[in-house]
Amino acid sequence: MIPAKIDTMSITTISEKGVESIVDWFDQHKQSFYTLGWFYLRNQQQVEELFYRSIIKVHKELPRFKRETSFETWITSIFIHTCRELSYDRSLQVSEESEPRQDVFKTLDQVKEYEKEEVVLTYIKGISKEETAHLLQVSVEKMKEYLFSGIQSLRKEMGYESSFNGCKEYHKNYIDYLERTLDRSKKVDFEVHIYHCQDCQEDLGTFQEVMLTMLNLTERMEDFHVPSGFMENVKDRLAEKEKHRQQKNKKRKRMGLVFASVFALLMGIEVFTGSFTKLYYTSTEEDQQLRAFLQQNLGERLNLEAETDGVKIRIKSAIADDVQTLVFYEVEDTAEDNQYVIDYHEGVSVENEHEIMSHVTFPRYYPPDLKSDVNNKEKHVYHGKISLLPLITDNGTIKLKITKLQKLIRDSSDRNSFRAYQNMEYETGEWNFKIPVTKQPSIEYALDKETEVEGIPVRFDKLTIAPTATILQYAINNEQPEKRIEVLNVGNLEVNNKKVKADMYNSSFLHQNMNWTTFQTQFEPLFGEKPKEVIVQFESVHLTIEDQKTIELDASRGYPQTFEYAGSTISIDKVDIGQTTNIVISNHEIENRAYESLQFNFMGEDENEIGSMEMNSEGVLVDKNGIEYDTNEMSVAYEEIEQPRYFFTVLSIGLQNNNNAGAKVIPKRLEINGYNTTKYLDDIVKISLE
């Protein structure tokens, strides 16, 4: 079972096992997710497809998992996204349902989609309001509004009288009051009003009955069982998908050659017609990144505007390809000297996303451009870009809705510093746009090159040149158990003597086939380049080294106790036995240390591994030049440190017994399986495409 909180070591283990570990996780949580799926879908075929697609997406996006949320919440967000996708997929609709639909599903089918989601996630799935708001990308206050309207709609569908005359100004207090979270002053005022208002008494009473009905549905859902053989069907489909993957890859490579010919012709035409375009945009477009796209005729100026409370958003252009849809914007505060940035994960939605966008990938992340001249020119104007999903059609109109902007707080002592943007505040409103977009072609080049890094085979598979990004796909063979590559960092990519940098935010794991694990790294765009030779420069490699050692834990000797491992002295500072046993391990010496982190487990008195382990660490960052940075007192941003390595200095570990919750956990020995280390590289690989 994958715990809710996952450390780096367990993420590595999951990635190594491939899709099998994700299937196991879904198998153990299938009941709640199976029930959740039926609130969106209408037949067994759809629900099976839902699990199949969700497992693939979770497996693909696992390297992007961020620990700000629990693992289950992260998976739930992907699952809900897939639910929505399938609910609009007409190819999976059937005229007759495979089994009778329960009354609770029929009732919730009658309310609006966004109302149903709020009710199901909050009262049936049991997710907190904050997490539900995060999942649905709305504010907590907006979520409460939807929850209130959802309960009102359900009340009508459940046969209550259609006319309720409760005072509207007190509606916003209903949910907090019934859940006992209303502020004391508001609670007193509300109760005084309720005491004197018969209409509000009746309104609140029926409202409470519907809330309780929803809360009690969880018990009724226990009888809604997952059918026998359900997960086996999903596993069979996943196995079949892997079988056909190589055949599909061959077809994609052939199509890439066709696109290459077409693209070369288009670029030839541009040689004769593009000179005036470049000159025009050089003098009229301030944003250098957007200017480069416009000069290559990869987009057009739009200048779409919307304004709320003196804050004006202008959509300047949109560039679409098979990788993403890149939207360039400008935010102007016409009333004050504030700068605002659009954050895709906070208050941004595409209302027709299911109709025009592909869901086989996720939007790219682009941090705020905090040092550019254009964003330091005026205090009240910010120029930026956001990534949306790629189009499924050659062209379309994106219905973009923005409800929240992030305020950038400038430090007057250093306007150009990344550290100047902290303590974020938000501006709410509503800005709506209809953005016309045309998808530009991408070209795929098959690569046929294999090399070795630290004695481990590395294979280069494909280079994709798209208007908005250049993507290198490569695979690592980790057949040797004694040494494995976990992360291979590519620095620069050179094509036709033009060098582009790797994007540190948008590199990811793709899939695993036998001993080969496939990754992709994204680089800056290479406009119109037809590569004759590709030069790949490696920066560093993160390795797992197998080096086993067993340390017996003898409480009679007292603590701290020390032992030697990989040329270092490690201290077990304490072992406090209890229902949760707390252990502290430390090593403060990092100079010339062979390892950065350890891979280990604890064995109990019954000679079985103690499976439930939560871990917190303290440590220091060390850059390529050996300069140390205390993570508790960082004077520079992480992104500004040159190729940092993180050395743990203190590990605080909590052990629990899953099989016997009340029993004390007594570890018998510590078993170290190996360690992780980073090595800096200067390797260069040349790949000829002629």
Buried (B, 14 or more C-beta within 10 A) or exposed (E): EBBEEBBBBBBBBBBBEBBBBBBBBBBEBBEBBBBBBBBBBBBBBBBBBBBBBBBBBBBBBBEBBEEEBBBBBBBBBBBBBBBBBBBEBEEBBEEEEEEEEEEBBEBBBEBEEBBBBBBBBBBBBEBEBEBBBBBBBBBEEBBBBBBBBBBBBBBBBBEBEEEBEBEEEBBBBBBBBBEEEBEEEBBEBBEEBBEEBEEBEBBBEBBBBBBEBBEEBBEEBEEEEBEEEBBEBBBEBBEEBBEEEEEEEEEEBEEBEEBBEEBEEEBEEBEEEBEEBBEEBEEEBBBEBBBBBBBBBBBEBBEBEBEBEEBBBBBBBBBBBBBBBBBBBBBBBEEEEBBBBBBBEBBBBBEEBBEBBBBEBBBBBBEBBBEBEBBEEEEBBBBBBBBBBBBBEEEBEBBBBBBBBBBBEBEEEEEEBBEBBEEEEBBBBEBBBEBEBBBBBBBBBBBEBEBEBBEBBBBBBBBBBBBBBBBBBBBBBBEEEEBBBBBBBBBBBBBEEEBBEBBEEBBBBBBBEEEBBBBBBBBBBBBBBBBEEBBBBBBBBBBBBEBEBEBEBEEEEEBEBEBEBBEBEBBBBBBEBEEBBBBBBBBEEBEEBEBBBBBBBBBBEEEEEBBBBBBEBBBBBBBBEEEEBEEEEEEEEEEEBEBBBBBBBBBBBBBBBEEEEEEEBBBBBBBBBBBBBBEEBEBEBEBEBE
